[in-house]
Amino acid sequence: SCTDGPGSISVVPTGGSAYTYQWLDEDNNPIGTTDLLPIAESGTFTLVLTDGLCSITESYFVGFDSGLEFEVQVQDERCGGDGFAGLVVTSPPVNLLVEWFALDSPTPLPGDDLSISDLPAGTYRVELSATAGCTAVREFTIGPRVPIEISTQVAIDDCDAPSGASLTIIVDGGEPPYEYQLDGGPVQIEPTFPDLREGTYEIQVTDVFGCTSTAQSPEIVLPQPILVDAGPDQQVNLGDFVTLFALASGDNLDQATISWSPIDGLSCTDCTRPRAQPVESTIYTISYTDPVGCVFSDSVSVRVFPTGRVFIPNAFSPNFDGRNDVFELYTDQSVGQVLELKVYDRWGGQRYAYDLAPSEFPTTQEPPRWDGTCDGEPCAMGVYVYFAKVRLLNGDELDFSGDVLLLR
C-alpha cells in the first residue's frame, strides 16, 4: 500500500548450493539477479532459480492498494450541457485532492472537491490523490440529453357541421410529466386543446426538469362537407357484373381519398365507377376522406339473382361429324363448376362417371364430356340415364337428372 512504501520479494532456497537468480517481469524482461527483488508496481514476477545442476521456476504476484475507495455517481444531461458527477468516498485519507478532467485533456476542469456540474455529454476522468502519494483514477461518461420531439394530431369536432377542431400534442423524449402551452396561453397538463379556430399555433412543451421544446402546429382548416351519392340500387344475375356510378360534390375533392367497402367483387376500390361482380347480394359503401380525416359516405345495394341455368341435351350422335359428338352440360355464367356427371344404361350399368372431389374445387380441368363409348368401344344406340351436379359461384349446389338418346 501507499503507506507501507514499495514492496519486495525475498527468497530463501534450501538444498543445493551456488544458486543463481534470474527475475523476469510479465513481459519476460530480466529485472534482477539476487535473492531480493524490489517491487515498485503491482504485477506478476517470475524467478528462475538454478544451482548448477537443476533449475526451478516460480511466479509471485505482488499487489498494491491505493487506499482510496470511492464511486462516481453520474447524472446525464437533462436540458443540454447540464450533466453532473459526484464522488462517494468510502475510505478517505487525510488531505484528499480531487481533480476533474475531460478524458484526454491535461487541464483540470472547474469544480469543487467532490462534485462537478454543467457538463456536456462526453467521457471524463477524475483523479484522487492523497498526501501519502497514493493516486486513483476513474473514467465516467455523461450521456446525452433525450431531446423533446413534438408531433400533433388534428381532429374536427363535427365533420358534418364543423365549428372547431381539437389539437392533440404527442411528445417523445424528455422526462414526463409534461406541461403544454399554445401561443403563450395558460399552461395545462392535458395534451389536447379543444375548440380551436382555423390557423396555426405555437406549441411549447416543458418536461419535469424544466426543459422546453417548441414547434408550430399544422394549419387547421375546417372542412366543407362533401356530398356523396353512391347511385341507385341495382340488381344482377350471378356471374354477371354491373357498373357502380358514384357522384360527389364539395371543396377539396381532389385532396380527398376514395375507398369502397367491402372490396369483394369490385374491379377497383379507389375509383368512382368500379365494376361489381358479387356472388351474393351486397351493400357497397363509398367513402371520401378529406385531409383532416373527416369521412363522408353513401351506400348502394346490389341484389344478386342466382339463376343457375343449365342446358342438358336430350340426344347426341357420336359419329365424328363435328356436330353433337359428345354429351355435355351447357351452363350460364352463374355456374362455377360441374361437380358430377354419371351415365347409366337401361340395365343400370354405369357407362360414364365424372366425380370432382370437394378438395379439388375450384379446378381448371376440362368439364366432363361423354363421347358415347363403353369400355373403349362404341356404345349401342338407345336411351341412357344421367345424373349431374353443379356448384354455383355462391357455393350453392344443384342436382339434375334425365334421359339422353344416343344416335348413330
Number of C-alpha atoms within 10 A of each C-alpha: 14 17 12 8 11 13 16 10 13 10 12 6 11 7 6 11 11 8 17 14 15 17 22 17 15 11 8 10 11 13 14 15 15 14 17 14 17 12 16 13 11 14 13 14 20 19 22 15 20 17 15 11 9 9 11 9 11 10 13 10 10 14 13 17 13 17 17 19 14 15 11 16 12 18 15 21 20 22 20 16 16 17 23 19 22 17 16 13 13 10 10 14 16 10 10 15 14 20 20 26 18 17 14 9 11 9 10 14 15 12 15 12 14 17 19 18 16 13 21 20 18 15 15 19 18 23 15 21 19 19 13 17 10 18 18 16 13 13 14 16 17 20 17 17 18 15 16 18 14 18 14 16 13 21 17 23 17 13 21 14 12 15 15 19 22 17 20 17 20 13 18 12 12 23 17 12 10 19 17 22 21 19 11 11 11 8 13 14 12 12 17 15 16 15 12 18 14 13 11 15 19 14 20 20 26 21 20 13 13 14 16 17 17 16 15 15 20 15 11 20 17 21 22 15 18 23 14 18 19 21 14 12 13 14 15 20 20 24 22 17 20 17 14 21 15 19 13 16 11 12 14 13 15 8 11 18 15 18 18 21 14 13 14 16 15 20 15 15 17 14 16 18 17 19 18 21 22 24 23 20 17 19 14 20 18 24 22 23 17 22 14 17 15 21 18 19 18 18 19 19 17 22 18 21 16 20 15 21 14 16 10 18 16 13 17 20 19 20 15 11 8 9 10 15 20 21 22 17 16 13 17 16 16 21 24 21 22 24 22 19 23 18 23 17 18 10 7 10 10 15 18 19 17 16 13 17 10 8 7 10 13 13 12 8 8 8 15 20 15 19 20 25 14 14 9 8 8 13 17 13 12 13 16 21 17 20 15 20 17 22 20 23 19 16 13 12 16 16 11 13 14 13 17 18 16 20 16 15
